[in-house]
Each structure stands twice: as C-alpha cells, then as structure tokens.
C-alpha cells in the first residue's frame, strides 16, 4: 500500500489526527453499535472489537470498544463507553477532516444515542524529521529550544504549556529531541491505521538511533450538555483554528521554510 502525507503543505509534518467526544459513562453502547455500524459501513466497512481499561473510581474496569476502519486503513472511528472518536492518518485539508467528522456526528444523531457530552477534543501529532545534520530543536521557535550545557549533547528534551483562549484550552507538548526510542507522544493511543510517509521515515530514524522530534497540539473544550451534532460541527471548526494558531506559533523559520 503506498504511503501518504497529510495536509497541503509542501513537506507536511502531520502524522496523526484525532477528534474525540468524551461522554458520560454509556454502558449500553453495545446496543447502539449495530445501528452506528450500519450507518457508517459504506465508509468504514471493517470492524475490530477490543477492550480498554477505564479508570472510573477506585477500581479500574475493562470496557468494550469497537473500531470501525476504512477499507484503505487511513481513517477509523472508535466507539467506547466513555468516548467516541475519529482517527485519521490521511488528510487533504482541515475542511476534509471536518466533513468526515460531521458525517460521524450525523450518524450518532441518527442512531439516537442521546449521549451526554462532557468534553470535545481535537489533537494533532506532527513529527520532526530533521534534514541533513540539523537537530530537531532547530524546527522550533527559539523559546522552545531549551538549553545545551557546554560539552553536552541533548538526548531528550520535553516541554509543555497550556494556553487558555476564550472558549477552549490548547495544550502544547514538544519533544525535540524526543527521548530515545519514542516515536509518538506519551499517553497517545493510536489505532492500527496506515502510516503516513513522515511516520515511516521517523520510525526508520528511531531504529537507526537517530534523533527525531514531535509537536503534540491538543485542543480541549468543555461541553457539558446532551449531544447536538449541528452545534458540535461549529465548535470543532473553531477548535481547529485555535489548534492551528498554536502550532504555527511553535515553529521556527527553518520549519516554515522546509515544510510549507
């Protein structure tokens, strides 16, 4: 299967995108899965069943999850008792992603889940694949490049901050260089989807014990109301703009020159 890139940039660093709704515990999700599966089957014909460990109170419990995957394995929907999400490793542009997510939201509406939505999330993971003898830090704004004591070579550098906007919070986490052996950010659960070219190339560098980096941009917004598909589409469109603004603020002139 040929590899792909995400986005319209000349050399896009984007590797993975997740749009997620965190919902109040929905333990009868299993009864709604057949209806959702039927509505989404034309786009996501493959289904994988599994379990996830949910920490809800003092005792963790294993809850079922269902993963609906596209035929080309570049997009997937995950259904669980605590969240519903769209995962993508193929991305034409932000409008393309929002259209796909809107289709999923419409299917949820038609299936009449009546879920109570606690929080909306939109997360982008970009990978830094250095060219030539550049270091991963050179692709970040000067304020994020950290320090290097005389005579030392950084083998791992992690930086995190949260930015509050009027309607949402954007968490920015960067690793440049990422700790040895780390490809994706900590606490990131990816679906078994087809890998874009930048991820394939970064995996090879990790195997060769060469430095890579990541930029993890995660926008969160509290919803706290019953599911409303039309309202959520507008909310996610606004969240995408905040995520993009934060990501671009983290880039250096080198990143802009090589990637855009």
C-alpha positions in Angstrom: 0.0 0.0 0.0 1.5 3.4 -1.0 2.4 5.8 1.8 0.7 9.1 2.1 1.1 12.6 3.5 -1.3 14.7 5.5 -2.2 18.3 4.5 -1.5 20.7 1.7 2.0 21.8 2.8 4.9 21.0 0.5 6.5 18.7 3.1 3.8 18.2 5.8 5.0 17.0 9.2 1.5 16.0 10.3 1.3 12.3 11.2 -1.9 11.7 13.1 -5.2 13.5 13.9 -7.9 12.6 16.5 -11.3 14.3 17.0 -12.9 13.0 20.2 -16.0 13.4 22.3 -15.7 12.4 25.9 -19.1 11.3 27.1 -20.7 10.4 30.4 -20.5 6.7 31.0 -22.7 4.9 28.4 -22.7 1.3 29.4 -25.4 0.4 26.9 -23.2 1.4 24.0 -23.2 -2.2 22.8 -26.9 -1.9 21.9 -26.2 1.2 19.7 -23.2 -0.2 17.9 -25.2 -2.1 15.2 -27.1 1.0 14.2 -23.9 3.1 14.1 -22.1 0.4 12.2 -24.9 0.2 9.6 -24.9 4.0 9.1 -21.1 4.1 8.8 -20.4 0.9 6.9 -20.1 2.4 3.5 -17.1 4.5 4.7 -15.8 2.2 7.5 -16.5 -1.4 6.4 -14.1 -3.2 8.7 -14.8 -3.7 12.4 -12.4 -4.7 15.2 -13.6 -5.5 18.7 -11.5 -5.0 21.7 -11.3 -3.7 25.3 -9.9 -0.6 27.0 -9.0 -0.1 30.7 -11.2 2.6 32.1 -10.2 4.2 35.4 -13.6 5.4 36.8 -13.4 5.5 40.6 -11.1 3.4 42.8 -11.1 0.3 40.7 -10.2 0.2 37.0 -12.5 -1.8 34.8 -12.2 -3.3 31.3 -14.8 -1.9 28.9 -15.5 -2.9 25.3 -14.5 -0.8 22.4 -15.4 -1.1 18.7 -13.1 0.2 15.9 -14.6 0.8 12.5 -11.9 1.2 9.9 -11.9 2.4 6.3 -11.0 0.0 3.5 -7.7 1.8 2.9 -7.0 1.9 6.7 -6.4 5.6 6.7 -9.4 6.6 8.8 -11.1 5.0 11.8 -13.9 5.5 14.2 -13.6 4.3 17.8 -16.7 3.7 19.9 -16.5 3.2 23.6 -18.4 3.7 26.8 -16.5 6.9 27.6 -15.7 8.3 24.2 -16.4 8.4 20.5 -13.5 9.5 18.2 -12.4 9.8 14.6 -8.8 8.9 13.8 -7.0 9.9 10.6 -3.6 9.4 9.0 -4.7 10.8 5.7 -5.7 14.4 5.5 -6.4 16.6 2.5 -7.0 19.8 4.5 -8.9 20.9 7.6 -12.2 21.1 5.7 -11.8 17.4 4.6 -11.3 16.3 8.2 -14.3 18.4 9.5 -16.5 16.9 6.8 -15.6 13.4 7.8 -16.2 14.2 11.4 -19.5 15.8 10.6 -20.6 12.6 8.9 -19.8 10.6 12.0 -21.7 13.1 14.2 -24.7 12.8 11.9 -24.6 9.1 12.3 -24.5 9.4 16.0 -27.6 11.7 15.8 -29.4 9.3 13.6 -28.7 6.4 15.9 -30.3 8.4 18.7 -27.7 7.8 21.4 -28.7 10.8 23.5 -25.3 10.8 25.0 -24.2 13.5 27.4 -21.1 15.1 26.1 -18.6 16.2 28.7 -15.8 17.5 26.6 -14.7 17.9 23.0 -11.1 17.3 21.9 -9.1 17.8 18.8 -5.5 16.5 18.8 -2.8 16.8 16.1 0.6 15.0 16.3 3.3 16.3 14.0 6.7 14.6 13.7 10.0 16.4 13.2 12.2 14.7 10.6 15.4 16.7 10.5 17.1 17.2 7.2 20.9 17.0 6.8 22.7 17.5 10.0 20.0 19.7 11.6 18.8 18.9 15.1 15.0 18.5 15.9 15.2 21.6 18.1 16.0 23.8 15.1 12.4 23.4 13.9 11.0 25.0 17.0 10.7 28.7 17.9 13.7 29.9 19.8 11.8 29.9 23.2 11.2 26.2 22.9 14.7 25.1 22.0 15.9 24.6 25.6 19.5 24.6 26.8 22.7 22.7 26.0 25.4 22.9 28.6 28.9 23.2 27.2 30.2 19.8 26.0 26.8 18.1 26.3 24.5 16.7 23.5 20.8 16.6 24.3 19.3 13.1 24.1 15.8 14.0 25.2 14.0 17.3 25.7 10.3 17.7 26.7 8.4 20.9 27.0 4.7 21.6 27.8 2.4 24.5 28.2 -1.3 25.2 28.3 -2.9 28.2 26.6 -6.3 29.5 27.6 -8.5 31.0 24.9 -12.0 32.4 25.3 -13.7 29.1 24.6 -11.1 26.4 24.9 -7.7 25.4 26.2 -4.8 24.3 23.9 -2.1 22.0 25.4 1.1 22.1 23.5 3.8 19.5 24.2 7.0 19.2 22.2 9.9 16.7 22.3 13.0 17.9 20.4 14.8 15.6 20.5 12.2 13.1 21.6 13.6 10.6 24.2 15.4 7.6 22.7 13.1 5.1 21.2 10.0 7.4 21.4 8.1 7.9 18.2 4.7 9.3 19.3 4.0 11.4 22.4 3.4 9.8 25.8 -0.2 8.8 26.6 -1.1 8.7 22.9 -3.2 5.7 21.9 -3.2 5.3 18.1 -5.5 3.0 16.1 -3.9 0.4 13.7 -4.1 2.7 10.7 -1.9 3.0 7.6 1.1 5.1 8.4 1.9 8.3 6.5 5.3 8.8 4.9 6.7 11.1 7.7 5.9 8.4 10.3 7.5 5.7 8.2 10.7 7.8 7.8 10.8 8.7 11.5 10.4 5.1 12.5 13.4 4.3 10.5 15.4 7.0 12.2 14.4 5.7 15.6 15.6 2.2 14.6 18.9 3.7 13.4 19.2 5.5 16.8 18.9 9.0 15.2 17.1 11.9 16.7 13.6 12.9 15.8 11.0 15.2 17.5 7.3 15.7 17.9 4.8 18.5 18.3 1.6 17.5 20.1 -1.2 20.1 19.9 -4.3 19.2 21.8 -7.4 21.5 22.0 -10.0 20.8 24.6 -13.4 22.4 25.3 -15.9 21.7 28.0 -19.4 21.0 26.6 -21.5 19.5 29.4 -24.7 19.1 27.6 -26.7 16.5 25.6 -25.2 15.6 22.2 -26.1 18.2 19.5 -24.5 17.4 16.1 -25.0 20.8 14.4 -23.6 22.7 17.4 -20.6 20.4 17.6 -19.6 20.9 14.0 -19.3 24.6 14.6 -17.4 24.1 17.8 -14.8 21.8 16.1 -14.3 24.3 13.3 -13.4 26.9 15.9 -11.2 24.5 17.8 -9.3 23.7 14.6 -8.4 27.3 14.1 -7.1 27.6 17.7 -5.0 24.4 17.3 -3.5 25.7 14.0 -2.7 29.1 15.6 -0.9 27.5 18.5 1.0 25.0 16.3 2.3 27.7 14.0 3.5 29.8 17.0 5.8 26.9 17.9 7.6 26.8 14.6 10.9 28.3 13.6 11.8 30.0 10.4 13.6 26.7 9.4 10.4 24.7 9.8 8.4 27.2 7.8 11.0 27.1 5.0 11.2 23.3 4.8 7.6 22.3 5.4 5.4 25.0 3.9 
